[in-house]
């Protein structure tokens, strides 16, 4: 089994355990459901020796093999996702170089 197959299998197992269904809509195309892992990442912003400000950065981890092989474009800035009654816009898509892409989200409504 190749390294790519092993990382994709691990990603599938993580999605099966921790994932939730989201409605993914590319900027150009129709929406489709997929399983992804949501995290409200905590971030501390420090300003040159002053006390840092803590905030939450919502992120979504998606499995790359759920996109292009299924005929969907790769995740990109400007696409939207809906889950748990909320809509988010993707402000950055960061492939991990293996099997997943981390989507940095901004709440729309």
N, C-alpha and C positions, 0 to 999 in steps of 0.2 A: 504494500500500500504506500502511495506517495505521500510526501509531507502535505501537499495541497488537499488530498483526500482526507488525511487525518485531521487537519484543522477544520475542514468543512464538517466532518462527522462530529467533532467536539462542539462546533457552533450549533449544529442541529440539536444535540443533546441539551445544550444550554437553553435554546429556544423552547424545547419541549418542557423544560423544568421551570424556567423563569419568564417565558414570553407571554405576550398577550396579543390578541388580534387588533390590528390597526387598519384603517382605510387609507391607502396611499394613493395620492393623485399627482402624477407628473405634470409639469407646466403644460406640456403638449401630450395629450393622451387621456385615456379614461382611467378612472380609479379602479383599484383592485385591492383585495384583502391580502394581508401577509402577517406573519408572526414576527414580533420584534420585542426587544427588551428595553424598557423605559427605566431611566434613572434620573433623579433630581440631584445632580452633582452639586456639591457645596464648593464654592470658590471663595478665596480670600484675595481681595484686591488691596495691595499695599502701595502706599504713595510716598516713596522717598523717606523712610524712617518714621513716618507718622503711623498712628494706629490704623490697622487695616479695616476694610469694610467687607463684611461677609454677605454673600448673595447666593442664590440658587441658579444653576444653569441647567435647564432640562436637556437631556440627551436621549437619543434612541439608537440602539445598536441593531443593525439589520444584516442579514446573511446575504452576501453578494450573489450566491447561486440561486436566490429566489427572484432575481431580476432578469438579466439578459437571457439566460437559457429559456425563461418563460416568455420571452418576447417583449419584456418591459425595458425601458431605458435605465441605465445606471442612475442611482440617486444623485440629485443635483440641487444646488442652491435655487430657491424659488419654488420647489415642489412643496406640497402640503401633506400633512398627515392628520387624521382624526382618530381619537380614542378617548375613552372615559368621558365622553361628552364635551371634549375640548378640541380645538383646532390649533395646529402649530404650523408655522412656515419654517422650512429648512434654510438656515442662514449659512451653514457650512457643511459639506460632506467630506469626511476625512477617512479614506480607505486605510486599513491597518496593514496593507501589504500581504495579507494572508487570505482570510475568508470573510471578513466583516468590514462594514463601513460604519463609522460613528457619525451620527447626524446631530449637529448642534441646532437646537430648536428655539424659536421665538413664538410666544403665545399670540394667536390671532384673535380668538374670542373665547 
